[in-house]
Amino acid sequence: MTSADAAPNLERAAVLTGEFGVDALVACSPVNLRWLTGFGNWLGPTFREYMGRPGGSDDLSQRTFALLPRGGEPVLVVEPSFVADATDAAVAAVRVAGQATFASAHGDSSARAVGDGDPARTLLLAGDWPGDPVAALTLLIEEYGLARSRLGIEAGSLLPCERERLSSALPGATLLGCDLLFRLIRAVKTEAEIELLARATEIGEGAAMRAAESADERTTPAQLVDSFRALAAEDGADLDHVALSLDGLGFVTGGDRALGGGTSMFYDYGCVYRGWISDAGTTLCVSEPGSIALAEHAAMRGAVAAGAEALRPGVRGSSVQRTMRECLAAAGIVESFPHGHGVGLEVREYPILVSADGRTAKDDCVELSADLPLERNMVLNLEASLLVLGERSVHCEQTFVVTSDGCRPLAEQHRDAPLVAGVRREQQVRVA
């Protein structure tokens, strides 16, 4: 399954854009372009204007757009240098626009003929393309009869000059920031997206367990990270993060300090599989866990289990966190921050399961309580940690899918007891 196989939730997009009176969406951030079309490449999220033009800005240089008419399918506007990455996109059409330098094929005009069936060759050899992606987007909006419509645009990613040009070229259109609307649409996953997230979670879990199996008191965080990276790569995934808390002194993601012996530590990890991110964690002990580590880990595990019991459609995120807090308080733990969050193409997506304190979430299209109700097919992480400053830490984090009447684990994740460094997974001590 490729990222293009995980078609976006167009039905949900149509419902929510209709509910909020938006006629079409324009995506321009790397994450929403990947979600909407499956298109992505290594350069889009990283290459900035100053990297190619001395004295340039920090703005991303790659200007790619996707137009999604309400009830329709997306159309992608992509720069010519990245057409080959776009030919697998899940879109109705790909339009080429932007600057690129290609040498001609020995001046042979027949080289411009279309015909060998390669989509990239067809797009690039069929004729000249506009040199301006914004102009191409404007023409696309007009072509779809949306020149006088309400257009949701990513205000945080569309450059101010681009917005001004769209406003000038489309005086009859109303341009509305829709960053929150995109988050709300993406908060509910399709079955294909859930499948990809489950595979990412399985890979991350396996890599974390095997990395712990090879660790001992002399292992450093940097070595643990390198081990996780190599193991995840064996299954086609990339490193997203490995984080530890040594002696409860905050968090480290590298470094050459040895893990040491006789302590428990926060162990959080995740990988990226075809663009989709896993995020999970448990307690790692160097030597057999003592009674304190077992009791504290059990309390974190209990809070996650209590939160999972509270997961069901219609429940507010703050209610889930409150349940987790109450569970920890009953165990005598109050200096902790149990919570939850969505996961998907980003390591944290909506909803965020914490107290909203009466706040409102809004953009130009949407205004509602920031304390969002849960919905079926949301993929959520629940996590609880305790950092005892200067001494130890414990952690428990699992991923769940909201079902019609509750939730289910996204993938198999053993949290019965802490991991023990150097001990094979099947030999780990489990407690009821």
C-alpha positions as CSV (number, residue, x, y, z in Angstrom):
1,M,0.0,0.0,0.0
2,T,1.4,3.4,-1.0
3,S,0.5,6.7,0.5
4,A,-1.7,7.3,-2.6
5,D,-3.6,4.1,-1.7
6,A,-4.7,5.8,1.6
7,A,-7.2,8.1,-0.2
8,P,-8.3,11.0,2.0
9,N,-11.6,11.2,3.7
10,L,-13.3,13.1,0.9
11,E,-16.8,12.3,2.2
12,R,-16.0,13.9,5.5
13,A,-14.4,16.9,3.7
14,A,-17.6,17.3,1.7
15,V,-19.7,17.2,4.8
16,L,-17.7,19.7,6.8
17,T,-17.1,22.1,4.0
18,G,-20.8,22.1,3.4
19,E,-21.6,22.6,7.1
20,F,-19.3,25.6,7.3
21,G,-20.2,27.1,3.9
22,V,-16.9,26.5,2.1
23,D,-17.1,25.7,-1.7
24,A,-13.5,24.5,-2.1
25,L,-10.3,23.9,-0.2
26,V,-6.8,24.9,-1.3
27,A,-4.0,22.9,0.3
28,C,-0.4,24.2,0.2
29,S,1.4,22.8,3.3
30,P,3.5,19.7,2.8
31,V,1.4,17.8,5.4
32,N,-2.0,18.6,3.9
33,L,-0.8,18.1,0.3
34,R,0.4,14.6,1.4
35,W,-2.9,13.9,3.1
36,L,-5.1,15.2,0.3
37,T,-3.1,13.8,-2.7
38,G,-0.4,11.4,-1.5
39,F,2.2,13.8,-3.0
40,G,5.4,14.5,-1.1
41,N,9.1,14.6,-1.5
42,W,12.2,15.1,0.6
43,L,12.6,18.7,-0.5
44,G,9.1,20.2,0.1
45,P,9.2,20.5,3.9
46,T,12.8,21.6,4.2
47,F,14.0,23.7,1.2
48,R,13.7,27.5,1.9
49,E,14.1,30.5,-0.3
50,Y,17.4,31.6,1.2
51,M,18.9,28.2,0.4
52,G,18.7,28.9,-3.3
53,R,18.7,32.7,-3.4
54,P,21.2,34.6,-1.2
55,G,19.4,37.0,1.0
56,G,16.1,35.2,0.5
57,S,13.4,34.6,3.1
58,D,12.7,31.6,5.3
59,D,9.6,30.7,3.3
60,L,9.4,27.2,1.8
61,S,10.5,27.4,-1.9
62,Q,8.5,24.5,-3.3
63,R,5.1,26.0,-4.2
64,T,2.7,23.1,-4.7
65,F,-1.1,23.5,-4.5
66,A,-4.1,21.2,-4.4
67,L,-7.6,22.3,-5.1
68,L,-10.5,20.3,-3.7
69,P,-13.9,21.4,-4.9
70,R,-16.6,20.4,-2.4
71,G,-17.9,17.0,-3.4
72,G,-15.2,16.5,-6.0
73,E,-11.7,15.1,-6.3
74,P,-8.4,17.0,-5.8
75,V,-6.4,18.5,-8.6
76,L,-2.6,19.0,-8.0
77,V,-0.5,21.9,-9.2
78,V,3.1,20.8,-9.1
79,E,6.5,22.2,-10.2
80,P,8.0,20.5,-13.2
81,S,11.0,19.2,-11.3
82,F,8.8,17.0,-9.1
83,V,6.3,15.7,-11.6
84,A,7.6,12.2,-11.3
85,D,6.7,12.2,-7.6
86,A,3.3,13.5,-8.5
87,T,2.3,10.8,-11.0
88,D,1.3,8.4,-8.2
89,A,-0.9,11.0,-6.5
90,A,-4.5,10.2,-5.8
91,V,-6.0,13.0,-7.8
92,A,-8.3,13.8,-10.6
93,A,-5.5,15.5,-12.6
94,V,-2.0,16.9,-12.3
95,R,-1.2,20.4,-13.6
96,V,2.4,21.4,-14.2
97,A,3.5,25.0,-13.4
98,G,6.7,26.6,-12.3
99,Q,10.3,27.2,-13.2
100,A,12.8,24.4,-14.2
101,T,15.8,23.9,-16.5
102,F,15.8,21.0,-18.8
103,A,18.1,20.5,-21.8
104,S,16.4,19.7,-25.1
105,A,16.7,16.2,-26.5
106,H,19.3,17.1,-29.2
107,G,16.9,19.5,-30.7
108,D,14.7,16.6,-31.9
109,S,11.1,17.8,-32.0
110,S,9.9,14.2,-32.0
111,A,11.2,14.0,-28.4
112,R,8.2,16.1,-27.4
113,A,5.8,13.5,-28.7
114,V,3.6,11.8,-26.1
115,G,3.3,8.1,-26.2
116,D,5.3,5.7,-24.2
117,G,2.8,5.5,-21.4
118,D,5.0,7.1,-18.7
119,P,2.8,9.7,-16.9
120,A,5.7,12.0,-16.1
121,R,6.9,11.9,-19.8
122,T,3.3,12.6,-20.9
123,L,3.0,15.7,-18.6
124,L,6.5,17.1,-19.3
125,L,6.7,16.4,-23.1
126,A,3.2,17.3,-24.1
127,G,4.0,21.0,-24.3
128,D,5.0,24.2,-22.5
129,W,3.7,24.8,-19.0
130,P,3.0,28.0,-17.1
131,G,5.9,29.4,-15.2
132,D,3.9,30.5,-12.2
133,P,2.1,28.0,-9.9
134,V,-0.1,30.8,-8.4
135,A,-1.3,31.8,-11.9
136,A,-2.0,28.1,-12.6
137,L,-4.0,27.8,-9.4
138,T,-6.0,30.8,-10.3
139,L,-6.8,29.4,-13.8
140,L,-7.8,26.1,-12.1
141,I,-10.1,27.8,-9.7
142,E,-11.7,29.7,-12.7
143,E,-11.9,26.4,-14.7
144,Y,-13.9,24.8,-11.9
145,G,-16.4,27.7,-11.8
146,L,-15.2,28.8,-8.3
147,A,-14.1,32.4,-9.1
148,R,-16.9,33.8,-7.1
149,S,-17.0,31.2,-4.3
150,R,-15.9,30.9,-0.7
151,L,-12.4,29.3,-0.8
152,G,-10.8,27.8,2.2
153,I,-7.0,28.4,2.0
154,E,-4.2,27.4,4.4
155,A,-3.5,30.8,5.9
156,G,-0.5,29.5,7.8
157,S,1.2,28.2,4.6
158,L,0.1,30.4,1.8
159,L,2.5,33.3,1.5
160,P,1.1,36.8,2.0
161,C,2.1,37.8,-1.5
162,E,0.4,34.7,-2.9
163,R,-2.8,35.5,-1.0
164,E,-2.7,39.1,-2.4
165,R,-2.3,37.8,-5.9
166,L,-5.2,35.4,-5.5
167,S,-7.4,38.2,-4.1
168,S,-6.5,40.5,-7.0
169,A,-7.0,37.9,-9.7
170,L,-10.3,36.6,-8.1
171,P,-12.0,39.7,-6.9
172,G,-15.4,37.9,-6.6
173,A,-14.0,35.1,-4.4
174,T,-13.9,35.2,-0.6
175,L,-10.6,33.8,0.8
176,L,-11.0,32.2,4.2
177,G,-8.2,30.8,6.4
178,C,-9.0,27.1,6.9
179,D,-6.2,25.7,8.9
180,L,-8.5,24.4,11.7
181,L,-10.9,23.0,9.2
182,F,-8.2,20.9,7.7
183,R,-7.3,19.6,11.2
184,L,-10.9,18.7,11.9
185,I,-11.3,16.8,8.6
186,R,-8.0,14.9,9.2
187,A,-9.0,14.0,12.8
188,V,-11.1,11.1,11.6
189,K,-9.2,8.5,9.6
190,T,-10.3,6.2,6.8
191,E,-9.8,2.4,7.1
192,A,-6.8,2.6,4.7
193,E,-5.2,5.3,6.9
194,I,-5.9,3.3,10.0
195,E,-4.2,0.3,8.3
196,L,-1.1,2.4,7.6
197,L,-1.0,3.8,11.1
198,A,-1.3,0.3,12.5
199,R,1.6,-0.9,10.4
200,A,3.7,2.1,11.5
201,T,2.9,1.3,15.1
202,E,3.8,-2.4,14.7
203,I,7.2,-1.4,13.1
204,G,7.9,1.1,15.9
205,E,7.0,-1.3,18.6
206,G,9.1,-4.1,17.2
207,A,12.1,-1.8,16.7
208,A,11.8,-0.4,20.3
209,M,11.6,-3.9,21.8
210,R,14.5,-5.2,19.9
211,A,16.6,-2.1,20.6
212,A,16.0,-2.6,24.3
213,E,16.9,-6.3,24.0
214,S,20.4,-5.3,22.8
215,A,20.9,-2.6,25.4
216,D,22.7,-2.7,28.8
217,E,23.9,-0.3,31.4
218,R,26.8,0.9,29.1
219,T,24.5,1.7,26.2
220,T,24.1,5.4,25.4
221,P,21.0,7.2,24.2
222,A,22.7,7.8,20.9
223,Q,23.4,4.1,20.5
224,L,19.8,3.2,21.4
225,V,18.5,5.7,18.8
226,D,20.9,4.3,16.1
227,S,19.7,0.8,16.9
228,F,16.0,1.8,16.7
229,R,16.7,3.6,13.4
230,A,18.4,0.6,11.8
231,L,15.7,-1.9,13.0
232,A,12.8,0.3,11.8
233,A,14.6,0.7,8.4
234,E,14.5,-3.1,8.0
235,D,10.7,-2.9,7.8
236,G,10.7,0.2,5.5
237,A,10.3,2.9,8.1
238,D,12.3,5.9,9.1
239,L,13.1,7.2,12.5
240,D,10.8,9.8,13.9
241,H,12.0,9.9,17.5
242,V,13.4,8.0,20.5
243,A,13.4,9.9,23.7
244,L,14.5,8.9,27.2
245,S,14.4,10.5,30.6
246,L,17.6,9.7,32.6
247,D,17.2,10.1,36.3
248,G,14.0,12.1,35.7
249,L,16.1,15.0,34.3
250,G,13.8,16.0,31.5
251,F,14.3,14.3,28.1
252,V,17.2,13.3,25.9
253,T,17.2,12.2,22.3
254,G,20.9,11.4,22.0
255,G,24.2,11.9,23.7
256,D,26.9,9.7,25.1
257,R,26.0,9.4,28.8
258,A,25.5,5.7,29.6
259,L,22.1,4.5,30.7
260,G,23.5,3.3,34.0
261,G,22.2,0.5,36.2
262,G,19.4,0.0,38.6
263,T,17.0,2.6,37.4
264,S,13.8,3.0,35.5
265,M,13.3,5.5,32.7
266,F,10.8,7.0,30.4
267,Y,11.2,5.4,26.9
268,D,9.2,7.0,24.1
269,Y,9.6,6.1,20.4
270,G,8.1,6.4,17.0
271,C,8.7,5.9,13.3
272,V,7.5,7.2,9.9
273,Y,6.0,4.6,7.5
274,R,5.0,6.0,4.1
275,G,4.4,9.3,5.7
276,W,2.3,8.0,8.6
277,I,3.7,8.4,12.1
278,S,3.7,6.1,15.1
279,D,4.1,7.3,18.7
280,A,4.3,5.0,21.7
281,G,6.2,4.4,24.9
282,T,6.8,2.4,28.0
283,T,9.2,2.1,31.0
284,L,12.7,0.8,30.4
285,C,14.7,-0.6,33.3
286,V,18.4,-1.4,33.4
287,S,18.3,-4.5,35.6
288,E,15.2,-6.1,37.0
289,P,12.6,-3.5,38.1
290,G,12.3,-3.0,41.8
291,S,9.0,-2.6,43.7
292,I,8.9,1.2,43.3
293,A,9.3,1.0,39.5
294,L,6.7,-1.8,39.2
295,A,4.2,0.2,41.3
296,E,4.7,3.4,39.5
297,H,4.5,1.8,36.1
298,A,1.4,0.0,37.1
299,A,-0.2,3.3,38.1
300,M,0.7,4.8,34.7
301,R,-0.7,1.7,33.0
302,G,-3.9,1.9,35.1
303,A,-4.4,5.6,34.0
304,V,-4.1,4.6,30.4
305,A,-6.5,1.7,30.8
306,A,-9.0,4.0,32.6
307,G,-8.7,6.6,29.8
308,A,-9.3,3.8,27.2
309,E,-12.4,2.8,29.1
310,A,-13.7,6.4,28.7
311,L,-13.0,6.6,24.9
312,R,-16.2,6.5,22.9
313,P,-18.0,8.8,20.4
314,G,-19.4,12.0,21.9
315,V,-17.1,12.1,24.9
316,R,-15.1,15.3,25.2
317,G,-11.3,15.1,25.3
318,S,-11.2,16.9,28.7
319,S,-13.4,14.1,30.2
320,V,-10.9,11.5,29.2
321,Q,-8.0,13.4,30.8
322,R,-10.0,13.9,33.9
323,T,-10.6,10.2,34.2
324,M,-6.9,9.5,33.9
325,R,-6.0,12.2,36.5
326,E,-8.5,10.7,38.9
327,C,-7.0,7.3,38.5
328,L,-3.5,8.5,39.3
329,A,-4.8,10.5,42.2
330,A,-6.3,7.4,43.7
331,A,-2.8,5.9,43.5
332,G,-1.4,8.9,45.3
333,I,0.2,10.5,42.2
334,V,-0.7,14.1,41.5
335,E,2.5,15.5,40.0
336,S,1.9,14.0,36.5
337,F,0.3,15.2,33.3
338,P,-1.7,12.3,31.8
339,H,-3.3,13.2,28.5
340,G,-4.1,12.1,24.9
341,H,-3.8,13.2,21.4
342,G,-4.5,12.2,17.8
343,V,-1.8,10.8,15.6
344,G,-1.5,10.5,11.8
345,L,0.7,12.4,9.3
346,E,1.9,14.4,12.3
347,V,2.9,13.1,15.6
348,R,0.2,15.2,17.3
349,E,-3.1,15.8,15.5
350,Y,-6.5,16.8,16.7
351,P,-8.2,16.1,19.0
352,I,-5.9,17.0,22.0
353,L,-7.3,15.3,25.1
354,V,-6.6,17.9,27.8
355,S,-8.7,20.5,29.6
356,A,-9.6,23.3,27.1
357,D,-10.4,25.8,30.0
358,G,-13.3,27.2,28.0
359,R,-11.1,28.1,25.0
360,T,-12.5,28.3,21.5
361,A,-10.9,26.8,18.4
362,K,-11.4,28.9,15.3
363,D,-10.3,30.0,11.9
364,D,-12.1,32.0,9.2
365,C,-14.4,29.0,8.5
366,V,-14.9,27.4,11.9
367,E,-15.5,28.4,15.5
368,L,-16.3,25.8,18.1
369,S,-15.3,24.6,21.6
370,A,-11.6,23.6,21.7
371,D,-12.8,20.6,23.9
372,L,-13.7,18.5,20.9
373,P,-16.0,15.5,21.1
374,L,-14.6,12.1,20.0
375,E,-15.7,10.5,16.8
376,R,-15.6,7.0,15.4
377,N,-12.3,6.2,13.6
378,M,-10.2,8.8,15.4
379,V,-6.8,7.3,16.2
380,L,-5.7,8.4,19.6
381,N,-2.7,8.0,21.9
382,L,-3.1,8.0,25.7
383,E,0.0,8.5,27.8
384,A,0.9,8.9,31.4
385,S,4.4,9.6,32.8
386,L,6.1,10.3,36.1
387,L,9.5,12.1,36.3
388,V,11.0,12.0,39.8
389,L,13.6,14.7,39.6
390,G,17.1,13.4,39.9
391,E,16.1,9.8,40.5
392,R,13.9,7.9,38.0
393,S,11.0,8.1,35.6
394,V,8.2,5.8,34.3
395,H,6.0,6.0,31.2
396,C,3.1,4.3,29.5
397,E,1.7,5.2,26.1
398,Q,-0.6,3.2,23.8
399,T,-2.6,3.9,20.7
400,F,-6.3,3.2,20.2
401,V,-9.0,3.5,17.5
402,V,-12.4,4.9,18.6
403,T,-15.2,2.5,17.6
404,S,-18.9,3.0,17.5
405,D,-19.3,2.0,21.1
406,G,-15.8,2.4,22.7
407,C,-12.3,1.8,21.4
408,R,-9.9,-1.0,20.4
409,P,-6.1,-1.1,20.4
410,L,-4.6,0.0,17.1
411,A,-1.9,-2.7,17.4
412,E,-0.4,-5.1,19.9
413,Q,1.5,-3.2,22.6
414,H,2.6,-5.0,25.8
415,R,2.5,-2.7,28.8
416,D,1.9,-5.2,31.6
417,A,5.4,-4.5,33.2
418,P,8.5,-2.4,32.4
419,L,10.9,-3.5,29.7
420,V,14.2,-4.8,31.0
421,A,17.3,-4.0,29.0
422,G,19.1,-7.0,27.6
423,V,16.2,-9.4,28.1
424,R,14.4,-10.9,25.1
425,R,10.8,-9.8,24.7
426,E,9.3,-13.3,25.2
427,Q,11.3,-13.6,28.5
428,Q,10.1,-10.3,30.0
429,V,8.3,-10.7,33.3
430,R,4.6,-10.0,32.9
431,V,2.3,-9.1,35.8
432,A,-1.4,-9.2,35.7
